[in-house]
Amino acid sequence: MKTDANGMPLWACVGEKRLEHIARVTSLLRAWAAAMRLSPDEANAWTDAGVWHDSLRDASEAKLRKITGDMEMPAALLHGPAAAVTLAKEGEKRKGVLDAIRYHTVGSANWDRTGKALYMADYLEPGRKFSREDRNFLAAQVPTSFDSVFRQVVRFRLDWSVREGNHIYPETVELWNSLR
């Protein structure tokens, strides 16, 4: 796959602020992978998922719907599935990477560690302005308490969705139920 200087696929549609977010997510994933002494293959999967997860975040709704064929899902949730579809067409075969990207906004009970790591990094990245102390603490705990931090991040994200009156997607419910 051909990429630009940032490692983004040439078909990516991201602005400067999104690139900064992607860099922070990927930095966390690389740091965790090093601290956990992951195999090179798994560390590369984490990095690639981080770099590519929002590669179509700034694409138009029409483009995202054309790629996915989904006319019902809210537009804000289409960038992950659209990126996964496009990456697969480009030859990406790692199921863990594709699933991580596809479900990074709603979650998946079927993730491997790549999906879980991306879900946490996307939430815990230091550029987000809410609950900074709590999120920084959790981010520091990931290498030694991966599963515990993952459960806490899922809980925080679900609590926020309920508190804000947001729709809870079936994938999110399935993820929550898988943690019990």
The 8 nearest C-alpha neighbors of each residue, nearest first, counted from 0:
[[1, 89, 2, 8, 90, 9, 91, 86],
 [0, 2, 8, 9, 3, 7, 6, 10],
 [3, 1, 8, 7, 6, 9, 0, 4],
 [2, 4, 6, 7, 5, 9, 8, 1],
 [3, 5, 6, 2, 7, 8, 9, 1],
 [6, 4, 7, 3, 2, 18, 50, 8],
 [7, 5, 2, 3, 4, 8, 50, 51],
 [6, 8, 2, 5, 3, 11, 9, 51],
 [9, 7, 2, 10, 11, 1, 3, 6],
 [8, 10, 2, 11, 3, 1, 7, 0],
 [9, 11, 8, 12, 7, 54, 55, 2],
 [12, 10, 54, 8, 55, 9, 13, 7],
 [11, 13, 55, 58, 57, 54, 10, 56],
 [14, 12, 57, 17, 54, 11, 56, 55],
 [13, 15, 17, 16, 18, 57, 12, 56],
 [14, 16, 18, 17, 19, 13, 20, 21],
 [17, 15, 19, 18, 14, 20, 13, 21],
 [16, 18, 20, 14, 19, 15, 13, 21],
 [19, 17, 21, 15, 16, 20, 22, 14],
 [18, 20, 22, 16, 17, 21, 15, 23],
 [21, 19, 17, 23, 22, 18, 24, 16],
 [20, 22, 18, 24, 19, 23, 50, 25],
 [21, 23, 19, 25, 20, 24, 26, 18],
 [24, 22, 26, 20, 25, 21, 124, 27],
 [25, 23, 21, 120, 27, 26, 124, 22],
 [24, 26, 49, 28, 22, 27, 23, 46],
 [25, 27, 23, 29, 28, 24, 22, 30],
 [28, 26, 30, 24, 25, 29, 31, 120],
 [27, 29, 25, 31, 26, 30, 32, 45],
 [30, 28, 32, 26, 27, 31, 25, 33],
 [29, 31, 27, 33, 28, 32, 34, 26],
 [30, 32, 34, 28, 33, 29, 142, 35],
 [33, 31, 29, 35, 37, 42, 30, 34],
 [32, 34, 36, 30, 35, 31, 29, 37],
 [33, 35, 31, 36, 32, 142, 30, 37],
 [34, 36, 32, 142, 33, 37, 31, 143],
 [37, 35, 33, 34, 32, 38, 31, 42],
 [36, 38, 32, 35, 42, 41, 39, 33],
 [37, 39, 41, 40, 42, 36, 32, 43],
 [38, 40, 42, 41, 43, 37, 44, 36],
 [41, 39, 43, 38, 42, 44, 37, 45],
 [40, 42, 44, 38, 43, 39, 37, 45],
 [43, 41, 39, 45, 44, 32, 40, 37],
 [44, 42, 46, 40, 41, 45, 39, 47],
 [43, 45, 41, 47, 42, 46, 96, 48],
 [46, 44, 42, 48, 43, 113, 47, 28],
 [47, 45, 43, 49, 48, 44, 25, 50],
 [46, 48, 50, 44, 49, 45, 51, 43],
 [49, 47, 45, 51, 46, 96, 52, 50],
 [50, 48, 25, 46, 47, 52, 51, 24],
 [49, 51, 47, 48, 21, 52, 25, 46],
 [50, 52, 54, 48, 49, 53, 47, 7],
 [53, 51, 100, 49, 48, 54, 50, 79],
 [54, 52, 56, 55, 51, 79, 78, 21],
 [53, 55, 11, 51, 52, 56, 12, 13],
 [56, 54, 12, 58, 78, 53, 11, 57],
 [57, 55, 53, 78, 58, 54, 13, 12],
 [56, 58, 13, 12, 55, 59, 14, 54],
 [59, 57, 55, 12, 56, 62, 60, 63],
 [60, 58, 62, 61, 63, 57, 56, 64],
 [59, 61, 63, 62, 74, 64, 58, 77],
 [62, 60, 64, 59, 63, 65, 58, 66],
 [61, 63, 65, 59, 60, 64, 66, 58],
 [64, 62, 60, 66, 65, 61, 81, 77],
 [65, 63, 67, 61, 68, 69, 66, 62],
 [64, 66, 62, 68, 63, 67, 61, 69],
 [65, 67, 63, 64, 81, 68, 62, 84],
 [68, 66, 64, 69, 81, 65, 63, 80],
 [67, 69, 64, 65, 66, 70, 63, 81],
 [70, 68, 67, 64, 71, 72, 65, 77],
 [69, 71, 64, 72, 68, 73, 67, 65],
 [72, 70, 69, 73, 74, 64, 68, 77],
 [71, 73, 74, 70, 69, 76, 77, 75],
 [74, 72, 75, 76, 71, 77, 70, 69],
 [73, 75, 77, 76, 60, 72, 63, 78],
 [76, 74, 73, 77, 78, 56, 60, 72],
 [77, 75, 74, 73, 78, 104, 79, 72],
 [76, 78, 74, 80, 79, 75, 81, 63],
 [77, 79, 81, 56, 55, 80, 76, 82],
 [80, 78, 101, 82, 100, 81, 77, 83],
 [79, 81, 101, 83, 82, 77, 78, 84],
 [82, 80, 78, 84, 67, 79, 83, 66],
 [81, 83, 85, 79, 84, 80, 86, 55],
 [84, 82, 80, 86, 97, 101, 81, 85],
 [85, 83, 81, 87, 82, 86, 80, 88],
 [84, 86, 88, 82, 87, 83, 81, 89],
 [87, 85, 89, 83, 88, 91, 84, 82],
 [88, 86, 91, 90, 84, 89, 85, 83],
 [87, 89, 85, 90, 86, 84, 91, 83],
 [90, 88, 86, 87, 91, 85, 0, 84],
 [89, 91, 87, 88, 92, 86, 0, 85],
 [92, 90, 87, 86, 93, 89, 88, 97],
 [91, 93, 94, 90, 87, 97, 96, 86],
 [94, 92, 96, 95, 91, 97, 44, 98],
 [93, 95, 97, 96, 98, 92, 99, 91],
 [96, 94, 98, 93, 97, 99, 113, 111],
 [97, 95, 99, 93, 48, 94, 98, 44],
 [96, 98, 94, 83, 100, 99, 95, 101],
 [99, 97, 101, 95, 100, 96, 94, 102],
 [100, 98, 114, 96, 97, 103, 101, 102],
 [99, 101, 52, 79, 97, 103, 98, 102],
 [100, 102, 80, 79, 98, 83, 99, 97],
 [103, 101, 106, 105, 104, 100, 99, 98],
 [102, 104, 100, 118, 106, 99, 105, 101],
 [103, 105, 102, 106, 76, 79, 118, 101],
 [106, 104, 171, 102, 103, 170, 168, 107],
 [107, 105, 102, 171, 103, 170, 104, 174],
 [106, 108, 109, 174, 170, 110, 102, 171],
 [107, 109, 174, 110, 173, 177, 106, 170],
 [110, 108, 107, 111, 174, 98, 114, 106],
 [111, 109, 114, 107, 108, 115, 112, 95],
 [110, 112, 113, 114, 95, 115, 109, 99],
 [111, 113, 115, 114, 116, 110, 95, 117],
 [114, 112, 116, 45, 111, 115, 95, 117],
 [115, 113, 99, 110, 117, 116, 112, 111],
 [114, 116, 112, 118, 113, 117, 119, 110],
 [115, 117, 113, 119, 114, 118, 112, 120],
 [116, 118, 120, 114, 119, 115, 121, 113],
 [119, 117, 115, 121, 116, 103, 120, 114],
 [120, 118, 116, 122, 117, 121, 123, 115],
 [119, 121, 123, 117, 24, 122, 124, 118],
 [120, 122, 118, 119, 24, 124, 123, 117],
 [121, 123, 119, 120, 124, 118, 152, 127],
 [124, 122, 120, 134, 119, 121, 138, 125],
 [123, 125, 120, 24, 126, 121, 122, 23],
 [124, 126, 127, 123, 135, 23, 131, 128],
 [127, 125, 124, 128, 20, 23, 123, 19],
 [126, 128, 125, 129, 124, 131, 123, 122],
 [127, 129, 126, 131, 130, 125, 124, 134],
 [130, 128, 131, 127, 134, 132, 133, 126],
 [131, 129, 133, 132, 134, 128, 127, 135],
 [130, 132, 134, 129, 133, 135, 128, 125],
 [133, 131, 135, 134, 130, 136, 137, 129],
 [134, 132, 136, 130, 135, 131, 137, 138],
 [133, 135, 137, 131, 123, 136, 132, 138],
 [136, 134, 138, 132, 137, 133, 131, 139],
 [137, 135, 133, 139, 134, 138, 132, 140],
 [136, 138, 140, 134, 139, 135, 133, 148],
 [139, 137, 135, 140, 136, 141, 134, 123],
 [138, 140, 136, 137, 141, 135, 142, 143],
 [141, 139, 137, 138, 144, 143, 142, 136],
 [140, 142, 145, 144, 138, 143, 139, 148],
 [143, 141, 35, 31, 140, 145, 144, 34],
 [142, 144, 141, 140, 145, 35, 139, 34],
 [145, 143, 141, 147, 140, 146, 142, 148],
 [144, 146, 141, 148, 147, 142, 143, 149],
 [147, 145, 149, 148, 144, 150, 141, 151],
 [148, 146, 150, 149, 144, 145, 151, 141],
 [149, 147, 151, 145, 150, 146, 141, 144],
 [148, 150, 146, 152, 147, 151, 145, 153],
 [151, 149, 153, 147, 148, 152, 154, 146],
 [150, 152, 148, 154, 149, 153, 155, 147],
 [153, 151, 155, 149, 154, 150, 156, 148],
 [152, 154, 150, 156, 151, 155, 157, 149],
 [153, 155, 151, 157, 152, 156, 158, 150],
 [156, 154, 152, 158, 157, 153, 151, 159],
 [155, 157, 159, 153, 154, 158, 152, 160],
 [156, 158, 160, 154, 159, 155, 153, 161],
 [159, 157, 155, 161, 160, 156, 154, 162],
 [158, 160, 162, 156, 157, 161, 163, 155],
 [161, 159, 165, 157, 163, 158, 162, 164],
 [160, 162, 164, 158, 163, 159, 165, 157],
 [163, 161, 159, 164, 160, 158, 165, 157],
 [164, 162, 160, 165, 161, 159, 158, 166],
 [165, 163, 161, 162, 160, 166, 159, 167],
 [166, 164, 160, 163, 161, 167, 162, 159],
 [165, 167, 168, 164, 160, 161, 163, 169],
 [168, 166, 165, 171, 169, 160, 172, 161],
 [167, 169, 171, 170, 166, 172, 105, 173],
 [168, 170, 172, 171, 173, 167, 174, 105],
 [171, 169, 173, 168, 172, 107, 106, 174],
 [172, 170, 174, 168, 106, 169, 173, 105],
 [171, 173, 169, 175, 174, 170, 176, 168],
 [172, 174, 170, 176, 171, 175, 108, 169],
 [175, 173, 108, 171, 177, 107, 172, 176],
 [176, 174, 172, 177, 178, 173, 171, 153],
 [175, 177, 173, 178, 174, 179, 172, 108],
 [178, 176, 174, 175, 179, 108, 173, 172],
 [177, 179, 176, 175, 174, 150, 108, 173],
 [178, 176, 177, 175, 150, 174, 173, 154]]
